């Protein structure tokens, strides 16, 4: 098994890449593990550790561990996956946008889901804080319009009842 990603022609270019100290250390760890499992003699272990520590390229490191069972890639570690977006943050944004069609029905869920999502994001480190914030902002804008609508309706009722309650003169 090769020490880096890929075999054959795809790995040919990679084999000429310069190995780092970290790559050499990973190869030494594999050789030492094989020695502790009884797969190598003391002389083989010492020789392979010396070859790994003086290896200049990935191809050199591959030759050190190629015959060891379970050898994992010594090449550069794979990049970590980005954190997933918080589902409640997405739901908050969807509810915030849905207010255009379902105004009063989606307003409160947008605010509640936004606050819960922001709390979860701070606690778990998930992504999506911008989505939660956008959902919160849209939700609070919807609450503002709801308050303005209630005040406007109350004002219209007050004006209508005041004008109908006075006799025409």
OpenMM code with the backbone's topology and positions (N, CA, C; nanometers):
from openmm import Vec3, app, unit

residues = "UNK UNK UNK UNK UNK UNK UNK UNK UNK UNK UNK UNK UNK UNK UNK UNK UNK UNK UNK UNK UNK UNK UNK UNK UNK UNK UNK UNK UNK UNK UNK UNK UNK UNK UNK UNK UNK UNK UNK UNK UNK UNK UNK UNK UNK UNK UNK UNK UNK UNK UNK UNK UNK UNK UNK UNK UNK UNK UNK UNK UNK UNK UNK UNK UNK UNK UNK UNK UNK UNK UNK UNK UNK UNK UNK UNK UNK UNK UNK UNK UNK UNK UNK UNK UNK UNK UNK UNK UNK UNK UNK UNK UNK UNK UNK UNK UNK UNK UNK UNK UNK UNK UNK UNK UNK UNK UNK UNK UNK UNK UNK UNK UNK UNK UNK UNK UNK UNK UNK UNK UNK UNK UNK UNK UNK UNK UNK UNK UNK UNK UNK UNK UNK UNK UNK UNK UNK UNK UNK UNK UNK UNK UNK UNK UNK UNK UNK UNK UNK UNK UNK UNK UNK UNK UNK UNK UNK UNK UNK UNK UNK UNK UNK UNK UNK UNK UNK UNK UNK".split()
positions = [
    Vec3(0.0855, -0.1169, 0.0000),
    Vec3(0.0000, 0.0000, 0.0000),
    Vec3(0.0899, 0.1228, 0.0000),
    Vec3(0.0540, 0.2224, -0.0776),
    Vec3(0.1379, 0.3411, -0.0817),
    Vec3(0.1092, 0.4292, 0.0385),
    Vec3(0.1999, 0.5193, 0.0614),
    Vec3(0.1887, 0.6044, 0.1782),
    Vec3(0.1043, 0.7263, 0.1481),
    Vec3(0.0882, 0.7599, 0.0255),
    Vec3(0.0113, 0.8783, -0.0114),
    Vec3(-0.1116, 0.8404, -0.0900),
    Vec3(-0.1908, 0.9397, -0.1282),
    Vec3(-0.3150, 0.9109, -0.1996),
    Vec3(-0.2887, 0.8662, -0.3424),
    Vec3(-0.3496, 0.7559, -0.3830),
    Vec3(-0.3480, 0.7131, -0.5218),
    Vec3(-0.2397, 0.6136, -0.5550),
    Vec3(-0.2540, 0.5494, -0.6719),
    Vec3(-0.1598, 0.4519, -0.7226),
    Vec3(-0.1238, 0.4866, -0.8655),
    Vec3(-0.0244, 0.4191, -0.9172),
    Vec3(0.0071, 0.4232, -1.0595),
    Vec3(0.0364, 0.5612, -1.1122),
    Vec3(-0.0186, 0.5897, -1.2320),
    Vec3(0.0120, 0.7154, -1.3007),
    Vec3(-0.0338, 0.8355, -1.2206),
    Vec3(-0.1468, 0.8229, -1.1530),
    Vec3(-0.1965, 0.9360, -1.0745),
    Vec3(-0.1018, 0.9669, -0.9600),
    Vec3(-0.0389, 0.8632, -0.9040),
    Vec3(0.0500, 0.8840, -0.7913),
    Vec3(0.1910, 0.9183, -0.8354),
    Vec3(0.2236, 0.9030, -0.9647),
    Vec3(0.3593, 0.9263, -1.0110),
    Vec3(0.4031, 1.0692, -0.9847),
    Vec3(0.3205, 1.1660, -1.0146),
    Vec3(0.3556, 1.3056, -0.9902),
    Vec3(0.3636, 1.3361, -0.8422),
    Vec3(0.2786, 1.2745, -0.7645),
    Vec3(0.2760, 1.2946, -0.6218),
    Vec3(0.4000, 1.2377, -0.5567),
    Vec3(0.4525, 1.1285, -0.6097),
    Vec3(0.5693, 1.0638, -0.5525),
    Vec3(0.6922, 1.1530, -0.5547),
    Vec3(0.6970, 1.2476, -0.6456),
    Vec3(0.8120, 1.3371, -0.6552),
    Vec3(0.7978, 1.4610, -0.5666),
    Vec3(0.6843, 1.4743, -0.5016),
    Vec3(0.6649, 1.5894, -0.4107),
    Vec3(0.7535, 1.5735, -0.2883),
    Vec3(0.8029, 1.6828, -0.2366),
    Vec3(0.8887, 1.6802, -0.1189),
    Vec3(0.8061, 1.6472, 0.0045),
    Vec3(0.8608, 1.5590, 0.0879),
    Vec3(0.7943, 1.5185, 0.2115),
    Vec3(0.8320, 1.6158, 0.3233),
    Vec3(0.7376, 1.6382, 0.4131),
    Vec3(0.7639, 1.7268, 0.5273),
    Vec3(0.8082, 1.6442, 0.6478),
    Vec3(0.8508, 1.7125, 0.7512),
    Vec3(0.8892, 1.6449, 0.8752),
    Vec3(0.7701, 1.5700, 0.9332),
    Vec3(0.6531, 1.6290, 0.9224),
    Vec3(0.5316, 1.5633, 0.9714),
    Vec3(0.5049, 1.4334, 0.8955),
    Vec3(0.5271, 1.4346, 0.7626),
    Vec3(0.5088, 1.3135, 0.6828),
    Vec3(0.6074, 1.2051, 0.7268),
    Vec3(0.7326, 1.2447, 0.7496),
    Vec3(0.8330, 1.1479, 0.7942),
    Vec3(0.7963, 1.0916, 0.9314),
    Vec3(0.7452, 1.1767, 1.0190),
    Vec3(0.7053, 1.1299, 1.1524),
    Vec3(0.5923, 1.0276, 1.1442),
    Vec3(0.4957, 1.0502, 1.0532),
    Vec3(0.3861, 0.9540, 1.0372),
    Vec3(0.4381, 0.8201, 0.9864),
    Vec3(0.5361, 0.8235, 0.8961),
    Vec3(0.5938, 0.6986, 0.8456),
    Vec3(0.6664, 0.6252, 0.9585),
    Vec3(0.7404, 0.6984, 1.0416),
    Vec3(0.8107, 0.6370, 1.1549),
    Vec3(0.7100, 0.5751, 1.2510),
    Vec3(0.5974, 0.6413, 1.2734),
    Vec3(0.4930, 0.5848, 1.3606),
    Vec3(0.4416, 0.4523, 1.3042),
    Vec3(0.4226, 0.4449, 1.1718),
    Vec3(0.3753, 0.3202, 1.1108),
    Vec3(0.4784, 0.2091, 1.1274),
    Vec3(0.6046, 0.2421, 1.1061),
    Vec3(0.7110, 0.1418, 1.1190),
    Vec3(0.7201, 0.0944, 1.2637),
    Vec3(0.7117, 0.1869, 1.3588),
    Vec3(0.7191, 0.1508, 1.5001),
    Vec3(0.5997, 0.0649, 1.5402),
    Vec3(0.4835, 0.0959, 1.4877),
    Vec3(0.3654, 0.0151, 1.5173),
    Vec3(0.3840, -0.1272, 1.4641),
    Vec3(0.4367, -0.1392, 1.3429),
    Vec3(0.4609, -0.2718, 1.2853),
    Vec3(0.5646, -0.3479, 1.3687),
    Vec3(0.6638, -0.2776, 1.4210),
    Vec3(0.7654, -0.3420, 1.5053),
    Vec3(0.7032, -0.3913, 1.6356),
    Vec3(0.6173, -0.3101, 1.6976),
    Vec3(0.5549, -0.3518, 1.8242),
    Vec3(0.4574, -0.4666, 1.8037),
    Vec3(0.4030, -0.4801, 1.6830),
    Vec3(0.3131, -0.5921, 1.6529),
    Vec3(0.3907, -0.7185, 1.6153),
    Vec3(0.5243, -0.7087, 1.6075),
    Vec3(0.6065, -0.8248, 1.5742),
    Vec3(0.6222, -0.8483, 1.4257),
    Vec3(0.5889, -0.7514, 1.3428),
    Vec3(0.5989, -0.7670, 1.1977),
    Vec3(0.7408, -0.7395, 1.1467),
    Vec3(0.8203, -0.6687, 1.2238),
    Vec3(0.9560, -0.6341, 1.1836),
    Vec3(1.0530, -0.6739, 1.2943),
    Vec3(1.1756, -0.7060, 1.2528),
    Vec3(1.2801, -0.7306, 1.3525),
    Vec3(1.3381, -0.5967, 1.3957),
    Vec3(1.4204, -0.5992, 1.4975),
    Vec3(1.4824, -0.4759, 1.5489),
    Vec3(1.5698, -0.4120, 1.4412),
    Vec3(1.6439, -0.4939, 1.3662),
    Vec3(1.7309, -0.4398, 1.2605),
    Vec3(1.6483, -0.3767, 1.1478),
    Vec3(1.5383, -0.4464, 1.1079),
    Vec3(1.4513, -0.3899, 1.0033),
    Vec3(1.3903, -0.2580, 1.0512),
    Vec3(1.3466, -0.2551, 1.1757),
    Vec3(1.2883, -0.1331, 1.2324),
    Vec3(1.3886, -0.0188, 1.2266),
    Vec3(1.5101, -0.0432, 1.2739),
    Vec3(1.6108, 0.0633, 1.2767),
    Vec3(1.6442, 0.1121, 1.1362),
    Vec3(1.6563, 0.0184, 1.0412),
    Vec3(1.6882, 0.0556, 0.9038),
    Vec3(1.5751, 0.1394, 0.8423),
    Vec3(1.4494, 0.0980, 0.8653),
    Vec3(1.3355, 0.1708, 0.8069),
    Vec3(1.3182, 0.3080, 0.8721),
    Vec3(1.3412, 0.3172, 1.0016),
    Vec3(1.3310, 0.4481, 1.0672),
    Vec3(1.4353, 0.5423, 1.0087),
    Vec3(1.5568, 0.4917, 0.9888),
    Vec3(1.6625, 0.5756, 0.9300),
    Vec3(1.6241, 0.6193, 0.7888),
    Vec3(1.5708, 0.5261, 0.7074),
    Vec3(1.5289, 0.5611, 0.5713),
    Vec3(1.4148, 0.6619, 0.5732),
    Vec3(1.3219, 0.6456, 0.6668),
    Vec3(1.2085, 0.7391, 0.6739),
    Vec3(1.2562, 0.8778, 0.7145),
    Vec3(1.3500, 0.8842, 0.8086),
    Vec3(1.3960, 1.0142, 0.8564),
    Vec3(1.4804, 1.0875, 0.7530),
    Vec3(1.5396, 1.0140, 0.6584),
    Vec3(1.6202, 1.0780, 0.5542),
    Vec3(1.5453, 1.0884, 0.4213),
    Vec3(1.4196, 1.0447, 0.4172),
    Vec3(1.3414, 1.0492, 0.2931),
    Vec3(1.3183, 1.1937, 0.2505),
    Vec3(1.3339, 1.2173, 0.1217),
    Vec3(1.3134, 1.3517, 0.0688),
    Vec3(1.1767, 1.3657, 0.0020),
    Vec3(1.1241, 1.2564, -0.0557),
    Vec3(0.9985, 1.2647, -0.1306),
    Vec3(0.8984, 1.1624, -0.0766),
    Vec3(0.7747, 1.1762, -0.1230),
    Vec3(0.6719, 1.0784, -0.0860),
    Vec3(0.7070, 0.9396, -0.1397),
    Vec3(0.7706, 0.9341, -0.2557),
    Vec3(0.8090, 0.8043, -0.3113),
    Vec3(0.9068, 0.7343, -0.2178),
    Vec3(0.9994, 0.8099, -0.1603),
    Vec3(1.0934, 0.7508, -0.0645),
    Vec3(1.0182, 0.6962, 0.0566),
    Vec3(0.9207, 0.7696, 0.1040),
    Vec3(0.8425, 0.7237, 0.2191),
    Vec3(0.7580, 0.6019, 0.1827),
    Vec3(0.7066, 0.5996, 0.0595),
    Vec3(0.6273, 0.4850, 0.0156),
    Vec3(0.7087, 0.3561, 0.0228),
    Vec3(0.8360, 0.3641, -0.0161),
    Vec3(0.9221, 0.2446, -0.0139),
    Vec3(0.9459, 0.1940, 0.1284),
    Vec3(0.9359, 0.2821, 0.2266),
    Vec3(0.9604, 0.2427, 0.3652),
    Vec3(0.8436, 0.1606, 0.4207),
    Vec3(0.7205, 0.1930, 0.3828),
    Vec3(0.6032, 0.1298, 0.4440),
    Vec3(0.5177, 0.0493, 0.3474),
    Vec3(0.5597, 0.0351, 0.2227),
    Vec3(0.4748, -0.0249, 0.1210),
    Vec3(0.4333, -0.1680, 0.1551),
    Vec3(0.5156, -0.2437, 0.2256),
    Vec3(0.4819, -0.3836, 0.2526),
    Vec3(0.4205, -0.4059, 0.3907),
    Vec3(0.3892, -0.2990, 0.4594),
    Vec3(0.3288, -0.3137, 0.5924),
    Vec3(0.1769, -0.3196, 0.5792),
    Vec3(0.1133, -0.4230, 0.6371),
    Vec3(-0.0326, -0.4303, 0.6275),
    Vec3(-0.0978, -0.3151, 0.7039),
    Vec3(-0.2021, -0.2635, 0.6453),
    Vec3(-0.2783, -0.1570, 0.7105),
    Vec3(-0.2098, -0.0230, 0.7091),
    Vec3(-0.1077, -0.0081, 0.6261),
    Vec3(-0.0401, 0.1217, 0.6195),
    Vec3(-0.1372, 0.2237, 0.5635),
    Vec3(-0.1549, 0.3305, 0.6369),
    Vec3(-0.2451, 0.4362, 0.5917),
    Vec3(-0.1619, 0.5442, 0.5240),
    Vec3(-0.2253, 0.6307, 0.4476),
    Vec3(-0.1501, 0.7335, 0.3767),
    Vec3(-0.0687, 0.8204, 0.4717),
    Vec3(0.0546, 0.8451, 0.4322),
    Vec3(0.1417, 0.9332, 0.5082),
    Vec3(0.1386, 1.0723, 0.4487),
    Vec3(0.0790, 1.0858, 0.3329),
    Vec3(0.0739, 1.2143, 0.2655),
    Vec3(0.0022, 1.3179, 0.3483),
    Vec3(-0.0135, 1.4353, 0.2929),
    Vec3(-0.0792, 1.5425, 0.3673),
    Vec3(-0.2171, 1.4980, 0.4152),
    Vec3(-0.2549, 1.5333, 0.5375),
    Vec3(-0.3866, 1.4928, 0.5874),
    Vec3(-0.4977, 1.5571, 0.5054),
    Vec3(-0.6082, 1.4878, 0.4978),
    Vec3(-0.7226, 1.5404, 0.4241),
    Vec3(-0.7779, 1.6620, 0.4957),
    Vec3(-0.8235, 1.7609, 0.4205),
    Vec3(-0.8804, 1.8791, 0.4858),
    Vec3(-1.0096, 1.8433, 0.5582),
    Vec3(-1.0320, 1.9089, 0.6692),
    Vec3(-1.1530, 1.8836, 0.7469),
    Vec3(-1.2743, 1.9375, 0.6714),
    Vec3(-1.3849, 1.8670, 0.6828),
    Vec3(-1.5081, 1.9133, 0.6196),
    Vec3(-1.5594, 2.0357, 0.6932),
    Vec3(-1.6157, 2.1297, 0.6196),
    Vec3(-1.6706, 2.2465, 0.6883),
    Vec3(-1.7908, 2.2045, 0.7728),
    Vec3(-1.8141, 2.2741, 0.8830),
    Vec3(-1.9286, 2.2369, 0.9660),
    Vec3(-2.0596, 2.2562, 0.8905),
    Vec3(-2.1579, 2.1730, 0.9244),
    Vec3(-2.2888, 2.1809, 0.8592),
    Vec3(-2.3674, 2.2999, 0.9140),
    Vec3(-2.4578, 2.3487, 0.8311),
    Vec3(-2.5465, 2.4562, 0.8755),
    Vec3(-2.6476, 2.4017, 0.9747),
    Vec3(-2.6780, 2.4794, 1.0752),
    Vec3(-2.7769, 2.4426, 1.1740),
    Vec3(-2.9139, 2.4388, 1.1065),
    Vec3(-2.9884, 2.3313, 1.1273),
    Vec3(-3.1189, 2.3142, 1.0620),
    Vec3(-3.2189, 2.4201, 1.1080),
    Vec3(-3.2126, 2.4571, 1.2359),
    Vec3(-3.3066, 2.5590, 1.2849),
    Vec3(-3.2753, 2.6962, 1.2254),
    Vec3(-3.1487, 2.7220, 1.1960),
    Vec3(-3.1131, 2.8488, 1.1320),
    Vec3(-3.1738, 2.8560, 0.9924),
    Vec3(-3.1677, 2.7447, 0.9211),
    Vec3(-3.2283, 2.7404, 0.7878),
    Vec3(-3.3797, 2.7582, 0.7984),
    Vec3(-3.4404, 2.6903, 0.8961),
    Vec3(-3.5862, 2.7029, 0.9147),
    Vec3(-3.6245, 2.8454, 0.9514),
    Vec3(-3.5429, 2.9117, 1.0330),
    Vec3(-3.5702, 3.0500, 1.0705),
    Vec3(-3.5693, 3.1404, 0.9475),
    Vec3(-3.4692, 3.1218, 0.8625),
    Vec3(-3.4627, 3.2033, 0.7406),
    Vec3(-3.5801, 3.1739, 0.6486),
    Vec3(-3.6173, 3.0474, 0.6353),
    Vec3(-3.7311, 3.0111, 0.5501),
    Vec3(-3.8589, 3.0767, 0.6026),
    Vec3(-3.8784, 3.0717, 0.7342),
    Vec3(-3.9979, 3.1358, 0.7929),
    Vec3(-3.9929, 3.2868, 0.7732),
    Vec3(-3.8736, 3.3456, 0.7860),
    Vec3(-3.8610, 3.4895, 0.7647),
    Vec3(-3.8979, 3.5290, 0.6232),
    Vec3(-3.8545, 3.4500, 0.5269),
    Vec3(-3.8870, 3.4789, 0.3869),
    Vec3(-4.0326, 3.4457, 0.3578),
    Vec3(-4.0865, 3.3421, 0.4216),
    Vec3(-4.2250, 3.2993, 0.3974),
    Vec3(-4.3267, 3.4015, 0.4466),
    Vec3(-4.2824, 3.4989, 0.5249),
    Vec3(-4.3755, 3.6014, 0.5726),
    Vec3(-4.4380, 3.6787, 0.4576),
    Vec3(-4.3713, 3.6793, 0.3429),
    Vec3(-4.4261, 3.7493, 0.2266),
    Vec3(-4.5619, 3.6913, 0.1901),
    Vec3(-4.5755, 3.5579, 0.2020),
    Vec3(-4.7020, 3.4940, 0.1668),
    Vec3(-4.7862, 3.4608, 0.2897),
    Vec3(-4.7235, 3.4239, 0.3984),
    Vec3(-4.7959, 3.3772, 0.5174),
    Vec3(-4.7736, 3.4703, 0.6356),
    Vec3(-4.7771, 3.5989, 0.6150),
    Vec3(-4.7287, 3.6981, 0.7074),
    Vec3(-4.7470, 3.6657, 0.8544),
    Vec3(-4.8650, 3.6612, 0.9088),
    Vec3(-4.8719, 3.6434, 1.0540),
    Vec3(-4.8363, 3.5026, 1.0997),
    Vec3(-4.8521, 3.4046, 1.0132),
    Vec3(-4.8280, 3.2661, 1.0533),
    Vec3(-4.6789, 3.2328, 1.0640),
    Vec3(-4.5949, 3.2986, 0.9882),
    Vec3(-4.4523, 3.2663, 0.9866),
    Vec3(-4.3683, 3.3615, 1.0697),
    Vec3(-4.4269, 3.4660, 1.1243),
    Vec3(-4.3506, 3.5674, 1.1958),
    Vec3(-4.2925, 3.5135, 1.3262),
    Vec3(-4.3771, 3.4615, 1.4123),
    Vec3(-4.3321, 3.4130, 1.5436),
    Vec3(-4.2355, 3.2943, 1.5280),
    Vec3(-4.2636, 3.1952, 1.4412),
    Vec3(-4.1660, 3.0879, 1.4238),
    Vec3(-4.0296, 3.1380, 1.3761),
    Vec3(-4.0265, 3.2400, 1.2922),
    Vec3(-3.8985, 3.2944, 1.2452),
    Vec3(-3.8172, 3.3485, 1.3621),
    Vec3(-3.8821, 3.4187, 1.4540),
    Vec3(-3.8123, 3.4767, 1.5697),
    Vec3(-3.7685, 3.3664, 1.6666),
    Vec3(-3.8583, 3.2774, 1.6995),
    Vec3(-3.8270, 3.1718, 1.7969),
    Vec3(-3.7174, 3.0800, 1.7430),
    Vec3(-3.7331, 3.0354, 1.6197),
    Vec3(-3.6320, 2.9469, 1.5613),
    Vec3(-3.4969, 3.0168, 1.5491),
    Vec3(-3.4977, 3.1453, 1.5181),
    Vec3(-3.3722, 3.2205, 1.5079),
    Vec3(-3.2985, 3.2268, 1.6402),
    Vec3(-3.3723, 3.2546, 1.7486),
    Vec3(-3.3080, 3.2605, 1.8807),
    Vec3(-3.2556, 3.1227, 1.9235),
    Vec3(-3.3343, 3.0189, 1.9036),
    Vec3(-3.2916, 2.8836, 1.9413),
    Vec3(-3.1705, 2.8419, 1.8579),
    Vec3(-3.1730, 2.8725, 1.7288),
    Vec3(-3.0617, 2.8356, 1.6405),
    Vec3(-2.9335, 2.9062, 1.6828),
    Vec3(-2.9416, 3.0347, 1.7152),
    Vec3(-2.8207, 3.1076, 1.7580),
    Vec3(-2.7647, 3.0484, 1.8862),
    Vec3(-2.8514, 3.0073, 1.9770),
    Vec3(-2.8048, 2.9437, 2.1007),
    Vec3(-2.7350, 2.8114, 2.0694),
    Vec3(-2.7952, 2.7294, 1.9827),
    Vec3(-2.7351, 2.6011, 1.9462),
    Vec3(-2.6016, 2.6206, 1.8741),
    Vec3(-2.5941, 2.7193, 1.7881),
    Vec3(-2.4712, 2.7446, 1.7130),
    Vec3(-2.3582, 2.7847, 1.8075),
    Vec3(-2.3884, 2.8686, 1.9060),
    Vec3(-2.2853, 2.9064, 2.0039),
    Vec3(-2.2401, 2.7854, 2.0845),
    Vec3(-2.3330, 2.6945, 2.1148),
    Vec3(-2.3019, 2.5785, 2.1990),
    Vec3(-2.2277, 2.4700, 2.1207),
    Vec3(-2.2688, 2.4436, 1.9955),
    Vec3(-2.2134, 2.3307, 1.9207),
    Vec3(-2.1072, 2.3692, 1.8188),
    Vec3(-2.0985, 2.4953, 1.7825),
    Vec3(-2.0001, 2.5365, 1.6828),
    Vec3(-2.0425, 2.5106, 1.5392),
    Vec3(-2.1698, 2.4812, 1.5175),
    Vec3(-2.2184, 2.4597, 1.3813),
    Vec3(-2.2113, 2.5904, 1.3033),
    Vec3(-2.2251, 2.5800, 1.1725),
    Vec3(-2.2319, 2.6970, 1.0858),
    Vec3(-2.3774, 2.7421, 1.0760),
    Vec3(-2.3983, 2.8608, 1.0219),
    Vec3(-2.5336, 2.9089, 0.9980),
    Vec3(-2.5739, 3.0265, 1.0835),
    Vec3(-2.4776, 3.0905, 1.1512),
    Vec3(-2.5161, 3.2034, 1.2362),
    Vec3(-2.5725, 3.3182, 1.1531),
    Vec3(-2.5218, 3.3359, 1.0314),
    Vec3(-2.5750, 3.4400, 0.9434),
    Vec3(-2.7180, 3.4094, 0.9001),
    Vec3(-2.7466, 3.2824, 0.8754),
    Vec3(-2.8827, 3.2439, 0.8379),
    Vec3(-2.9787, 3.2692, 0.9530),
    Vec3(-2.9352, 3.2332, 1.0747),
    Vec3(-3.0205, 3.2545, 1.1916),
    Vec3(-3.0435, 3.4032, 1.2144),
    Vec3(-2.9379, 3.4821, 1.1989),
    Vec3(-2.9519, 3.6265, 1.2179),
    Vec3(-3.0457, 3.6872, 1.1133),
    Vec3(-3.0334, 3.6424, 0.9882),
    Vec3(-3.1228, 3.6932, 0.8832),
    Vec3(-3.2678, 3.6556, 0.9129),
    Vec3(-3.2906, 3.5317, 0.9577),
    Vec3(-3.4257, 3.4904, 0.9948),
    Vec3(-3.4801, 3.5721, 1.1101),
    Vec3(-3.3929, 3.5996, 1.2093),
    Vec3(-3.4345, 3.6831, 1.3227),
    Vec3(-3.4722, 3.8241, 1.2784),
    Vec3(-3.3885, 3.8832, 1.1971),
    Vec3(-3.4155, 4.0200, 1.1505),
    Vec3(-3.5466, 4.0257, 1.0732),
    Vec3(-3.5642, 3.9308, 0.9805),
    Vec3(-3.6897, 3.9288, 0.9042),
    Vec3(-3.8094, 3.9041, 0.9964),
    Vec3(-3.7920, 3.8160, 1.0951),
    Vec3(-3.9007, 3.7896, 1.1892),
    Vec3(-3.9378, 3.9126, 1.2699),
    Vec3(-3.8357, 3.9843, 1.3207),
    Vec3(-3.8650, 4.1041, 1.3995),
    Vec3(-3.9236, 4.2149, 1.3129),
    Vec3(-3.8840, 4.2219, 1.1870),
    Vec3(-3.9479, 4.3181, 1.0955),
    Vec3(-4.0950, 4.2821, 1.0797),
    Vec3(-4.1242, 4.1533, 1.0678),
    Vec3(-4.2636, 4.1080, 1.0593),
    Vec3(-4.3407, 4.1415, 1.1852),
    Vec3(-4.2768, 4.1267, 1.3026),
    Vec3(-4.3423, 4.1638, 1.4289),
    Vec3(-4.3724, 4.3127, 1.4287),
    Vec3(-4.2758, 4.3927, 1.3800),
    Vec3(-4.2985, 4.5381, 1.3728),
    Vec3(-4.4172, 4.5727, 1.2852),
    Vec3(-4.4261, 4.5090, 1.1695),
    Vec3(-4.5411, 4.5336, 1.0818),
    Vec3(-4.6713, 4.4866, 1.1460),
    Vec3(-4.6646, 4.3762, 1.2203),
    Vec3(-4.7835, 4.3265, 1.2891),
    Vec3(-4.8311, 4.4273, 1.3936),
    Vec3(-4.7373, 4.4838, 1.4699),
    Vec3(-4.7729, 4.5844, 1.5702),
    Vec3(-4.8310, 4.7078, 1.5018),
    Vec3(-4.7677, 4.7515, 1.3920),
    Vec3(-4.8200, 4.8678, 1.3183),
    Vec3(-4.9603, 4.8398, 1.2641),
    Vec3(-4.9846, 4.7188, 1.2162),
    Vec3(-5.1169, 4.6840, 1.1645),
    Vec3(-5.2206, 4.6866, 1.2760),
    Vec3(-5.1867, 4.6320, 1.3930),
    Vec3(-5.2815, 4.6326, 1.5054),
    Vec3(-5.3090, 4.7756, 1.5496),
    Vec3(-5.2055, 4.8591, 1.5601),
    Vec3(-5.2247, 4.9989, 1.5993),
    Vec3(-5.3072, 5.0721, 1.4935),
    Vec3(-5.2800, 5.0472, 1.3663),
    Vec3(-5.3560, 5.1115, 1.2588),
    Vec3(-5.5024, 5.0718, 1.2607),
    Vec3(-5.5291, 4.9426, 1.2823),
    Vec3(-5.6686, 4.8968, 1.2885),
    Vec3(-5.7385, 4.9573, 1.4098),
    Vec3(-5.6683, 4.9634, 1.5228),
    Vec3(-5.7273, 5.0237, 1.6423),
    Vec3(-5.7568, 5.1718, 1.6193),
    Vec3(-5.6680, 5.2411, 1.5504),
    Vec3(-5.6902, 5.3833, 1.5211),
    Vec3(-5.8098, 5.4003, 1.4277),
    Vec3(-5.8220, 5.3139, 1.3272),
    Vec3(-5.9356, 5.3225, 1.2356),
    Vec3(-6.0674, 5.2953, 1.3077),
    Vec3(-6.0664, 5.1959, 1.3980),
    Vec3(-6.1873, 5.1659, 1.4747),
    Vec3(-6.2234, 5.2845, 1.5629),
    Vec3(-6.1239, 5.3459, 1.6263),
    Vec3(-6.1493, 5.4607, 1.7137),
    Vec3(-6.2044, 5.5787, 1.6343),
    Vec3(-6.1469, 5.6047, 1.5192),
    Vec3(-6.1944, 5.7155, 1.4358),
    Vec3(-6.3348, 5.6870, 1.3847),
    Vec3(-6.3599, 5.5629, 1.3434),
    Vec3(-6.4912, 5.5278, 1.2902),
    Vec3(-6.5976, 5.5352, 1.3991),
    Vec3(-6.5643, 5.4872, 1.5209),
    Vec3(-6.6648, 5.4939, 1.6265),
    Vec3(-6.6862, 5.6360, 1.6756),
    Vec3(-6.5851, 5.7191, 1.6728),
    Vec3(-6.5988, 5.8586, 1.7158),
    Vec3(-6.6813, 5.9382, 1.6155),
    Vec3(-6.6580, 5.9131, 1.4882),
    Vec3(-6.7319, 5.9892, 1.3870),
    Vec3(-6.8768, 5.9419, 1.3761),
    Vec3(-6.9050, 5.8141, 1.4029),
    Vec3(-7.0428, 5.7687, 1.3942),
    Vec3(-7.1205, 5.8005, 1.5219),
    Vec3(-7.0505, 5.8252, 1.6333),
    Vec3(-7.1185, 5.8514, 1.7596),
    Vec3(-7.1616, 5.9977, 1.7733),
    Vec3(-7.1151, 6.0891, 1.6957),
    Vec3(-7.1517, 6.2309, 1.7050),
    Vec3(-7.2659, 6.2622, 1.6078),
    Vec3(-7.3698, 6.3345, 1.6579),
    Vec3(-7.4803, 6.3690, 1.5696),
    Vec3(-7.4364, 6.4732, 1.4665),
    Vec3(-7.4909, 6.4616, 1.3495),
    Vec3(-7.4591, 6.5570, 1.2425),
    Vec3(-7.5305, 6.6878, 1.2695),
    Vec3(-7.4614, 6.7982, 1.2529),
    Vec3(-7.5176, 6.9226, 1.2957),
    Vec3(-7.5574, 7.0166, 1.2005),
] * unit.nanometer
topology = app.Topology()
chain = topology.addChain("A")
for resn in residues:
    res = topology.addResidue(resn, chain)
    for name in ("N", "CA", "C"):
        topology.addAtom(name, app.Element.getBySymbol(name[0]), res)
